[in-house]
Every structure is written in C-alpha cells, then in structure tokens.
Amino acid sequence: MSDLEQPGQRLARGVCRHLAGRGFATLTEFVPEAGIRVDVIALGPKGEIWVVECKSSRVDFVGDRKWAAYLPWCDRFFWAVDSDFPSEILPQDAGIILADDFDGELVRWPPETPLAGARRRALTQRFARTAAQRLGLIIDPGLAMIPRL
C-alpha cells in the first residue's frame, strides 16, 4: 500500500478484492460515458454489472451530487464505506459494502434493476476494451505515445 493513496482508493481495493472472491472482474475509475466516472465497476460471472461508489467520510458523501447518474449504468448499485462511516445516512435503496484496505463484506443487498440488452452489450464492450487497454499499457507503456486514429 502506498502512502500516497487516498482513503477512497483504499476502500476501492478492498471492494475489488471482495468482488473478485465472488467471481467478478473489476475496474476502478471507469467511465461508462463521457462526463461520468464510477469508482468501481464489476462484471459478474453471469454478465451482471454492479457499480460501487466509495465514500470515506460523511463530508465526502454529502458533497457527492453525481451518484444518481450512475444508476442507469448498472444492475445493482452499492456504497462502499468503512466501519466508522454513519451508514444510516446512505439511501435505503442502495447496497452497502463495508470495506477496508484488504477486503470487504456485503452487508446490504440493493434491489436489482436489470439493464436493457443494448446498454448491457455496449457497457460490456467498453469494460473489455478499457481492461485490455490498461493491460496493454502495463505490458508496453510506449502504447500511450501511439496516436489514435
């Protein structure tokens, strides 16, 4: 763990580890469409798509006015918080994952709101392309310097 990591990044790592244990592939800082960036998106073994927004404090949560825009991009929406977070302030129709730097625990399930087929397909493709591009940059950082057509 780096000392430069922010609390939300540490929560995201614990969430990703927890979801990996459930068979999900995850990406952090994912952009489903221009102007929207989610903390964690997870693609499940049956093609389900979950979005997890990580909140490290009450101030962080209260100041977030963007999260409702994430709902059309997932089958289930969760908040990830640590054990000290006042979870009673979180909306009741969202799931909760208690997390720390190393793992997480799903403590409240949200309702399922299935994505339309066309949106699921487009989002799954964007997930796959983003994952492949990020892997490519790890394997060959020089890819970042190649102009896109």
Beta strands, then each sheet from edge to edge (+ up, - down):
strand 1: 25-33
strand 2: 36-43
strand 3: 49-54
strand 4: 76-81
strand 5: 95-99
strand 6: 104-108
sheet 1: 1+ 2- 3+ 4+ 5+ 6-
end
